[in-house]
Amino acid sequence: MPESMTSRTAACHCPGFVPTPQTRREFLQVASTGFGWLALAGLMAERSYAGPTVAEVLPHSVPRAKHVIFCFMDGGPSHVDTFDYKPLLAKHQGEQIGKQAVSKLSQSTAERVWLGSPWEFRQRGESGLWVSDLFPRLATRADDLCVVRSMVGEQPLHGQQDLLLHTGRVTGRAPSFGSWVTYGLGTENDELPGYVLLNNDWIPNGGLENFSSAFLPATHGATLLRARGDTVDNIVPSDRQAIQRRKLDLLRAQDGSFARQGADQQLIESAIRNYETAFRMQSAIPRLADISNETEHTQKLYGLDSSNEHQKYYSLQCLRARRLVEAGVRFVEITCPLTHANNSPWDQHGHLQKYHTENALITEQAVAALIFDLKQRGLLDETIVLWAGEMGRTPHTPKITAAVGRDHHVNGYSLFMAGGGFRSGVAFGQTDDFGNSVAESPLTIHDIHATILHQLGLDHERLTFRFGGRDVSLTDVHGRVVTELLA
């Protein structure tokens, strides 16, 4: 490992002793206080001290992918209206589901009735993957998709499932998936944060804990880039660069003085890195956020010519996501806009057909374009695109009306991955004939986390951080690498 040092203990003089490599940071932590802080002060003056670079952080195994783009479908798209074709729902529509179909993982009672899909399903591409007419453009990318149709959650509640999807825990108070990725791999570009949230003026249930670094160093939390207005607050400097540099040097000196008085070294390091990253972001972020140099064809491909304002902004964020991974950002998440009075964008307890159609109009063209654009630029092989909501929707409803909808359901739902060494044009797992519960190969979000980390060269059991007296990980004691999903 670059700039490593051997252990400075008496044991190094023993016959047959093999020194244990140390990073320079580990060496400073065990060195004497005076020497350690003197060396640290010198390191802080270096540009490279903004954070670990790709050369300083080694993965556990050879990675298949370098980046993740997470298209978060907040609220839970209906699996039986998108990727999980269940013709028996239409055949038995209006019939009561009965006691045998009731589940604690679903809003259900025996008196509810089956509800068929208002969209037709067709087999798409050479693979014959089933995709509904709700997603006509995503259907054209069917041969790139690895669909999982056997996801099982823990609670049919938005906040808990959002936190589970993002942090691996329904209780929160834990680092986000993106934070773990940047903690494990570092950054490829020290002018940019490693974890970027492309927000569309809506914070999901569970709040900002979904995107927090929690007990990991603060440098691994998400940096929010807005679709509307100023991309980042205060990104345009009020002072000349030379003056800003002097202010930053003063802050560094003050932080160093504070640290010498016994403050938490890790907190001080994180603060300094954030100052340095913010300083460099002033030129990098506006340049990447500006898509005016993209061709007219590319902008139309994503849907930036749409007359629908929400679609236009979502398309903008998807195009920015591609630009960010090109620039070396490790983890990018794109959230959906909230366009109506529901609890979450895809949360259609009523008016299913109207609002699922609206959400599909806003998002699916840009997601399909993102997959296509990454592929044509040779980036899809090294970028994992994850499309997921926190839950599915019930295949049944209290009663069928003109405003019929579907309720919360985590007893079996769908998501997909594309690129990054995942199989393409396949569907994994199976729900029962009505899409009501998993019948074959159940998976949890911990399994998905473990598998994506594996593709990034990270072992989910070894990627740990010492906190609260134990080694904590994203997947805790759960999860497995689902090799069946991998090419």
C-alpha positions in Angstrom: 0.0 0.0 0.0 1.5 3.4 -0.9 3.2 5.4 1.8 2.9 2.5 4.3 5.2 2.0 7.2 6.0 -1.1 9.2 5.0 -1.5 12.9 7.2 0.4 15.3 7.3 -2.2 18.1 10.0 -4.2 19.8 8.5 -7.3 18.1 10.0 -6.1 14.8 13.5 -7.2 16.1 12.4 -10.7 16.8 13.7 -13.5 14.5 11.1 -14.5 11.9 8.9 -11.5 12.6 7.1 -10.2 9.6 6.2 -6.5 9.9 2.5 -5.6 9.5 2.0 -2.9 6.9 0.6 0.4 8.2 -0.9 3.3 6.4 0.6 6.7 7.2 -2.6 7.6 9.2 -2.3 4.4 11.3 1.3 5.3 12.0 0.4 8.8 13.2 -2.2 7.4 15.5 0.3 5.3 17.4 3.2 7.8 17.2 3.9 10.2 20.1 1.5 13.1 20.4 4.0 15.8 19.5 5.5 14.0 16.5 2.1 12.8 15.4 0.5 16.2 15.2 3.6 17.8 13.7 3.4 15.3 10.9 -0.3 15.6 10.6 0.0 19.4 10.2 2.3 18.8 7.2 -0.1 16.2 5.7 -3.0 18.6 6.1 -1.2 21.1 3.9 -1.1 18.6 1.0 -3.8 18.6 -1.6 -4.0 14.8 -1.3 -5.1 15.0 2.3 -8.7 15.9 1.2 -9.4 12.2 1.5 -8.2 8.7 0.6 -7.7 8.3 -3.1 -8.3 5.2 -5.1 -4.5 4.3 -4.9 -4.7 4.4 -1.1 -7.8 2.3 -0.6 -7.7 -1.3 -1.8 -10.8 -3.4 -2.5 -11.0 -6.9 -1.0 -11.2 -8.6 -4.4 -10.9 -7.7 -8.1 -13.9 -5.5 -8.8 -16.3 -5.8 -11.7 -17.7 -2.3 -11.3 -16.5 1.0 -10.0 -19.7 3.1 -9.6 -23.4 2.8 -8.6 -26.3 4.8 -9.8 -29.4 4.2 -7.6 -32.7 5.3 -9.2 -34.9 5.3 -6.1 -38.6 4.9 -6.9 -39.9 6.3 -3.6 -43.3 5.0 -2.5 -43.2 1.5 -4.1 -44.1 0.9 -7.7 -46.5 -2.0 -8.2 -44.6 -5.2 -9.0 -47.7 -6.8 -10.6 -48.1 -3.7 -12.9 -44.5 -3.5 -14.0 -42.2 -6.7 -14.1 -44.2 -9.5 -12.5 -46.9 -10.7 -14.9 -49.8 -12.4 -13.2 -52.6 -13.2 -15.7 -54.7 -15.0 -13.0 -55.3 -11.6 -11.3 -57.4 -10.4 -14.2 -59.2 -13.8 -14.4 -60.2 -13.7 -10.7 -60.6 -10.0 -10.4 -63.3 -9.1 -7.9 -63.1 -12.4 -6.0 -62.2 -12.4 -2.3 -58.7 -13.3 -1.5 -59.6 -15.5 1.5 -57.8 -16.1 4.8 -55.0 -18.1 3.2 -53.8 -15.0 1.4 -53.7 -12.7 4.4 -50.2 -11.6 5.5 -48.7 -9.4 8.2 -46.3 -8.1 5.5 -49.1 -6.6 3.5 -52.2 -4.5 4.1 -54.6 -7.3 3.9 -57.8 -8.9 5.2 -59.7 -11.9 3.9 -62.5 -9.8 2.5 -60.3 -7.9 0.1 -60.6 -8.7 -3.6 -58.1 -9.5 -6.3 -57.3 -6.7 -8.7 -55.9 -7.3 -12.2 -53.4 -4.9 -13.9 -54.8 -2.2 -16.2 -51.7 -2.6 -18.4 -50.9 -5.3 -20.9 -47.7 -7.3 -20.4 -45.5 -8.4 -23.3 -42.3 -10.3 -23.7 -39.6 -7.9 -24.7 -36.3 -8.1 -26.6 -34.4 -11.3 -27.5 -34.6 -12.4 -23.9 -38.4 -12.4 -23.8 -38.4 -10.6 -20.4 -42.0 -9.7 -19.3 -42.5 -5.9 -19.0 -45.8 -4.1 -18.9 -46.9 -1.3 -21.3 -46.5 1.1 -18.3 -42.8 1.1 -19.2 -42.6 1.3 -23.0 -39.1 2.8 -23.1 -37.6 0.7 -20.4 -39.1 -2.3 -22.3 -36.6 -1.5 -25.1 -33.8 -2.1 -22.6 -35.2 -5.5 -21.5 -32.1 -7.3 -22.7 -29.9 -5.2 -20.3 -32.0 -5.8 -17.2 -31.5 -8.3 -14.3 -35.0 -8.3 -12.6 -35.5 -9.7 -9.1 -39.1 -10.7 -8.6 -38.8 -12.2 -5.1 -37.9 -9.4 -2.7 -39.1 -9.7 0.8 -39.2 -6.7 3.2 -39.6 -6.4 7.0 -42.5 -4.0 7.6 -45.2 -2.5 5.2 -44.3 1.0 6.3 -42.6 3.6 4.2 -40.2 5.1 6.8 -38.9 1.7 8.0 -38.6 0.3 4.5 -36.9 3.4 3.2 -34.3 3.2 6.0 -33.9 -0.6 5.4 -33.2 0.0 1.7 -30.7 2.7 2.4 -29.0 1.7 5.6 -29.8 -2.0 6.2 -31.8 -1.2 9.3 -35.4 -0.2 9.9 -34.4 1.9 12.8 -32.0 4.2 11.0 -29.0 5.7 13.0 -26.7 3.9 10.6 -24.6 4.9 7.5 -26.3 5.0 4.1 -25.4 2.4 1.4 -23.6 5.1 -0.5 -21.6 6.1 2.6 -20.4 2.5 3.0 -19.3 2.4 -0.7 -17.2 5.5 -0.4 -15.8 4.5 2.9 -14.7 1.2 1.4 -13.3 2.5 -1.9 -12.4 6.1 -1.5 -12.7 8.5 -4.4 -11.5 8.7 -7.9 -11.7 12.5 -8.1 -10.7 14.6 -5.1 -12.5 17.6 -6.6 -15.9 15.9 -6.0 -17.6 14.2 -3.2 -17.8 10.4 -3.4 -21.5 10.2 -2.7 -23.9 12.5 -4.5 -27.7 12.8 -4.0 -29.5 14.2 -7.1 -32.6 15.4 -5.3 -35.9 16.5 -6.9 -37.3 18.7 -4.1 -38.6 15.8 -2.0 -37.1 14.1 1.0 -38.4 10.5 1.5 -39.9 9.0 4.6 -37.2 8.3 7.1 -35.7 11.8 6.4 -32.1 12.7 5.8 -31.0 9.6 7.8 -31.5 7.8 4.5 -28.4 9.6 3.1 -26.4 10.1 6.3 -22.9 8.9 7.1 -24.0 8.4 10.7 -21.0 7.2 12.7 -18.7 6.9 9.6 -16.5 10.0 9.0 -18.6 12.9 7.8 -16.9 13.0 4.5 -18.9 10.0 3.5 -22.3 11.6 3.8 -24.3 12.5 0.6 -23.8 15.9 -1.0 -27.1 17.1 -2.3 -27.4 18.6 -5.9 -30.8 20.1 -6.7 -32.6 20.0 -10.0 -34.1 23.5 -9.5 -32.5 26.8 -8.7 -28.9 26.8 -7.2 -27.4 23.3 -7.6 -25.6 23.6 -4.3 -26.0 26.4 -1.7 -23.2 28.9 -1.7 -21.4 27.2 -4.5 -20.5 30.5 -6.0 -17.7 32.0 -3.9 -18.1 35.5 -2.4 -14.3 36.0 -2.1 -11.4 35.8 -4.5 -9.7 32.4 -4.5 -6.6 33.7 -2.7 -8.7 35.1 0.1 -10.7 31.8 0.4 -7.4 29.9 0.6 -6.2 32.1 3.4 -9.5 31.6 5.3 -9.2 27.8 4.8 -5.7 27.9 6.1 -6.9 29.7 9.2 -9.6 27.2 9.8 -7.1 24.4 9.4 -4.8 26.0 12.0 -7.7 26.5 14.4 -8.8 22.9 14.0 -5.3 21.7 14.6 -5.1 23.7 17.8 -8.4 22.4 18.9 -7.3 18.8 18.2 -4.2 19.2 20.3 -6.4 20.1 23.2 -7.8 16.6 23.1 -10.6 16.7 20.5 -11.6 13.7 18.5 -9.0 13.4 15.8 -11.5 11.7 13.4 -13.9 14.6 13.7 -11.2 17.1 13.0 -10.0 15.2 10.0 -13.5 15.0 8.6 -14.0 18.7 9.0 -10.8 19.6 7.3 -11.5 17.2 4.4 -15.0 18.7 4.0 -13.5 22.2 3.8 -11.0 21.2 1.2 -13.6 19.3 -0.9 -16.0 22.2 -0.8 -13.2 24.6 -1.9 -12.5 22.4 -5.0 -16.2 21.8 -5.7 -16.7 25.5 -6.5 -15.4 25.0 -10.0 -16.1 21.2 -10.5 -19.8 21.1 -9.5 -21.0 24.0 -11.8 -19.0 22.5 -14.7 -20.6 19.1 -14.2 -24.1 20.4 -13.5 -24.1 22.4 -16.7 -25.3 20.2 -19.5 -25.3 22.8 -22.3 -22.4 21.1 -24.0 -24.4 17.9 -24.4 -25.7 17.4 -27.9 -29.3 18.1 -28.7 -29.8 14.4 -29.6 -28.6 13.4 -26.1 -30.8 15.9 -24.4 -33.8 14.7 -26.3 -32.9 11.1 -25.6 -33.2 11.8 -21.8 -36.4 13.8 -22.2 -35.1 17.3 -21.6 -37.4 18.6 -24.4 -40.5 17.4 -22.5 -43.3 19.9 -21.8 -43.8 18.2 -18.4 -41.7 20.2 -15.9 -41.3 17.2 -13.6 -40.1 15.0 -16.4 -37.7 17.7 -17.6 -36.0 18.0 -14.1 -35.9 14.3 -13.6 -34.3 13.9 -17.0 -31.7 16.6 -16.1 -30.7 14.7 -13.0 -30.3 11.4 -14.9 -28.1 13.1 -17.4 -26.1 14.6 -14.6 -25.7 11.2 -13.0 -24.0 9.9 -16.1 -21.7 13.0 -16.1 -20.9 12.4 -12.4 -19.8 8.8 -12.8 -17.8 9.8 -15.9 -16.0 12.2 -13.6 -15.3 9.5 -11.0 -18.1 9.8 -8.4 -18.6 6.5 -6.7 -22.2 6.5 -5.7 -25.0 8.6 -7.2 -28.7 8.5 -6.1 -31.6 10.0 -8.0 -34.8 10.6 -6.1 -38.3 11.1 -7.7 -40.3 14.3 -7.5 -43.5 14.4 -5.5 -46.2 15.6 -8.0 -49.4 15.1 -6.0 -50.8 14.9 -2.5 -49.8 11.3 -1.8 -47.5 10.3 1.0 -44.7 9.3 -1.5 -44.4 9.6 -5.3 -45.3 6.0 -6.1 -47.7 5.5 -3.2 -51.0 5.0 -5.0 -53.6 3.9 -2.5 -56.1 5.4 -4.9 -56.1 6.4 -8.6 -53.5 3.7 -9.4 -53.8 4.0 -13.2 -53.6 7.8 -13.3 -50.7 8.3 -11.0 -48.6 5.3 -11.9 -48.9 6.5 -15.5 -47.8 9.9 -14.4 -44.8 8.6 -12.5 -43.8 6.4 -15.4 -44.0 9.4 -17.8 -41.7 11.4 -15.5 -39.0 8.7 -14.9 -38.9 5.8 -17.3 -37.6 7.5 -20.4 -34.7 9.0 -18.6 -33.8 5.8 -16.8 -33.9 3.9 -20.1 -31.8 6.6 -21.7 -29.3 6.5 -18.8 -28.8 2.7 -19.3 -28.5 3.1 -23.1 -26.1 6.1 -22.8 -23.8 4.4 -20.3 -23.7 1.3 -22.6 -22.9 3.3 -25.8 -20.1 5.1 -23.9 -18.6 1.8 -22.6 -19.5 2.8 -19.0 -22.3 0.3 -18.3 -19.8 -2.6 -17.7 -18.3 -0.6 -14.8 -21.5 1.0 -13.5 -24.3 -0.7 -11.6 -27.7 0.9 -12.2 -30.1 -0.1 -9.4 -33.8 0.6 -9.9 -35.8 0.0 -6.7 -38.6 1.2 -4.5 -38.8 0.3 -0.8 -41.8 -2.0 -1.3 -44.4 -3.3 -3.8 -48.2 -2.9 -3.9 -50.9 -5.3 -3.0 -52.3 -7.4 -5.8 -55.7 -6.9 -4.0 -57.8 -4.0 -2.9 -60.7 -3.4 -0.4 -63.1 -2.9 -3.3 -63.0 -2.1 -7.0 -64.1 1.5 -7.8 -63.2 4.1 -10.4 -60.5 5.4 -8.0 -59.1 2.0 -7.2 -55.6 1.7 -5.8 -53.1 -0.7 -4.2 -51.8 -0.7 -0.7 -48.4 -1.4 1.0 -46.9 -4.9 0.3 -43.5 -6.3 1.2 -44.4 -10.0 1.0 -43.0 -10.2 -2.5 -42.0 -7.3 -4.9 -39.5 -6.5 -7.7 -36.5 -4.4 -8.5 -33.8 -4.5 -11.2 -30.1 -4.0 -11.7 -28.3 -3.3 -15.0 -24.6 -3.4 -15.9 -21.7 -3.9 -13.5 -21.3 -7.6 -14.2 -25.0 -8.5 -13.5 -26.7 -11.0 -15.8 -28.8 -9.3 -18.5 -32.3 -10.1 -19.9 -33.1 -12.4 -16.9 -35.7 -12.6 -14.2 -34.7 -14.2 -10.9 -37.1 -15.6 -8.3 -40.9 -16.0 -8.4 -44.0 -15.0 -6.6 -47.1 -17.1 -6.4 -49.8 -17.1 -9.1 -51.3 -13.9 -7.8 -48.1 -12.0 -6.9 -49.1 -12.1 -3.3 -46.0 -13.9 -1.7 -42.7 -15.2 -2.7 -42.8 -18.8 -4.0 -39.2 -19.3 -5.1 -35.8 -17.8 -4.1 -36.7 -15.1 -1.6 -34.1 -12.3 -1.3 -33.7 -9.4 1.2 -32.2 -6.0 0.7 -29.2 -7.3 2.6 -28.6 -9.8 -0.2 -28.8 -7.0 -2.8 -26.4 -4.9 -0.7 -24.0 -7.8 -0.3 -24.1 -8.6 -4.0 -23.5 -5.0 -5.2 -20.6 -4.6 -2.7 -19.2 -7.8 -4.1 -19.3 -6.4 -7.6 -17.4 -3.4 -6.4 -14.7 -5.6 -4.9 -15.9 -5.3 -1.3 -16.7 -8.1 1.1 -19.8 -7.2 3.0 -18.6 -9.2 6.0 -15.2 -7.5 6.1 -16.3 -3.9 5.3 -16.7 -2.9 8.9 -16.3 0.1 11.2 -15.6 0.0 14.9 -18.5 1.7 16.7 -20.2 1.1 20.1 -17.7 -1.5 21.0 -18.1 -3.8 18.0 -17.4 -4.0 14.3 -20.5 -2.7 12.5 -21.2 -3.4 8.8 -23.9 -2.5 6.3 -25.4 -6.0 6.3 -24.9 -6.7 10.0 -25.3 -10.5 10.4 -27.5 -10.9 7.3 -27.1 -11.2 3.6 -25.3 -13.3 1.0 -23.7 -12.7 -2.3 -26.3 -13.9 -4.8 -24.1 -15.5 -7.4 -27.1 -16.5 -9.5 -27.5 -12.8 -10.4 -24.0 -12.5 -11.8 -22.7 -13.0 -15.3 
